């Protein structure tokens, strides 16, 4: 698959395929966005799942995620995303994502490897990413490297120009962090990110895109 700017942003925000463990607990239901959280074995911070519905084509959503130059305009606390490598034919990528953590915590970064896939029957698009093994890429001394992150964006077409957008995420941020406090507000990141996505997805620069590799529901 040929993508002009690899789907980097994706995971910037702890997006992820989470293991089956405890039941999801609804943490926020506001403005058309629902966020659930749950405990994950081996992870000090709770995993999250966030869902909303937007008016968009699938190509429009993929184009938004591909637009790494503008990710900080809508993705909560993302400072930037750099595309390190990509394989257009296999639709795979490696990205370096930098995240702003609130003072007095140090900012974090992570190197993620991922792939874009689409189900031929349902047309559901999934963007998966996983953190790369420690030591594979140089560590930025100004950031704390997150050692473990996995994430998914899922775009499920509903028909009539609407798409259900799902973020699922978990991460180990490493370092000295008050995990109990973070778990109380973990729903803030996906909620604000989906808020930002809804505000920008209608832009012409996304909705006019027609990616030949992405098939719409009616195709």
N, C-alpha and C positions, 0 to 999 in steps of 0.2 A: 504494500500500500504506500502511496506517495503522499506525504504530508509536508506542507511547506515549512512548518515549524514544529515538528513533533509535539505530541501532546504532553508537554512538560508539566504545566501547572498541576496537573492532576494531583498530584498528591501532596503537594505542598502542604496540605493541611491534614495530615493524619488520616487520610482516607484509607479504608482497608477491608480486606476480606477477613472477617473475624471468626475465630474458632467457635465451635458450639460449646457453650458453658452455661452460665446462669441466664435467667430470663431477662429480656429487655424490659426496662422500666421507663415509662413516659416521663421525660424531664421538662419538656416545654411543648406547648401547642398554642401557637400564636401567629396571626397574620398569614395563615395558609402554610405554615411550616411546622412540622412535628419533629421532635428530637427525642430519641431514646438513648439510655446508657445502660451498661452492665459491667460487672466485674469480669476480668479475664485472668485466668491462671498465669502467673509469671509476669504480669504487668502491673506496675504500681498505680497507673492511671486507668480509669474506666474507659472501655471502648464506647463508641457512639455510632448511632445510625440516624441520619436525618433525611427527610423526604419532603418534597414539594412538587407542584405541578406548574409548568410554564407553557406559554404560547411560543412555540419554536419548531423549526425543522430539526432533524437529527444532525444534519450538516452544520446548522447554526450552532448547536451546542458543542459539537466536536471542534468547530472553528474557534469558539471562545476558549476552550481548554488549550488549543494549540497556540493561542495568541500570548506567548510568554512575555512579550513586551508590555502588556497591559494588565498582567495578573494582579499586581499590587493595587490596582484601582478597585477591585471587587473582592479579592480573597483576603479574609481577615488575618491581619498581622503578617502577611507574606511580604518580605522585603524585596525578593527577586528570585527568578528561576533562570538558570543557565543550562542550555542544552549541551551536554558533553559529547554524546555520540548518538547516532540513530541509524537504523536500517530500514529504509523506506519499503523495500519489498516485503520484509517480515513484519512491518509495522511495530518495531521495537525501538526503545529509546533508553537513554541514561541521562538523568538530569541532576543538577545540584540546586537544592532549594534552601533559601535562607529565611528564617522565621524570627520575628521580633517578639521576644519575651518581655513581659513587664518588669520594670525596675523593682527590686534590685537583682533580679535574676539575669544571668548571661543569655545572650541570644543563641539560638540553636541553628544548626544546619544538618542536612542529610543528603546522601547521594542515593537516588532511587533508580532502579531498572524496571521497565514496564513494557506493556504491550496493549495494543488496541485490537479488540475482536468484535465481530457482529454476527449474531445468530441469523442464519439464512431464512428461517421461517418466521420468527417473531420480530425480527429486525432490531432486537434489543442490542444496544452498543454497550460494551463493558471496557473500561480502561483500568487495567490492573497495574499495580506497582509494588515493589519490594525493596527494602534497603539492601545495599550491596555489602559484601563481607568487609570487615574492618581491615584497613591497610591498603585496600585496592586503590583508593584515591587520596591525595594529600589532604591533611587536616588544616583548615584555616585557623590560625591562632586566635583570631578575634571571635570565634564561635565555639560552642561545645557541640561536638559531633554526636548526633543521636544514633545509637548503635542498632536499633531495631524498630522498623516501621513497615507496615503493610497497608495497602489501601485500594479501594475501588470507587470509581464513579460508574453509575449504572443509569443509562438513558432508555426508558421504556416507552415507546410510542403508544398513545392512547387513541389516536384518530382525531379528525377534525382539527388538526394543527396543534394538538396538545401533547406534551411529553412529561412523564413522571421522572423526576430527577432524584436519585438516591446517592448519598454519601455514606460510606461505612468506614470507620477508622479506629486504629489503635496505634500506640507508639510508646516506647520507653525513652523518655527525654534525657535520661542519665543526669548525673550531677546531683547537687544538693537542692532539692525542691520540696516544699511543703505539700506532699501528695494529697493529704486530707483536704486541704483548702482547694487545691486544683480540682479534685473530684467533685466538689460542690458547685463548680462553675464550668465544668468541662463542656456542657451543652452550648456555651456561648460561642465557641469557635465555629461549629457547623451551622448554627442558627444565623450568625452574622454573615457567614460566607454565602449561604443560600439567599439571604437578603440581597447581598451584593450582586450575585448572579442574576437574580430576577430584575434588578435595576438596569443591567447592561445588555441582557440577552436580546432585547428587541432592536438593538442598533443595526443599522443597515449593513455595516461592515461584516456582521455575522450572518444576518438573515439572507443576504444576497448570495452567500456562498453555496455552491453545489458541488460537494466533493464526490468525485466519480467513484471513490472507493466505499462511500456510505450510501446505502440504499434506504429510501424512505418507505414507510409502511405501505403506500399504494403502489410502489414500483414492482 
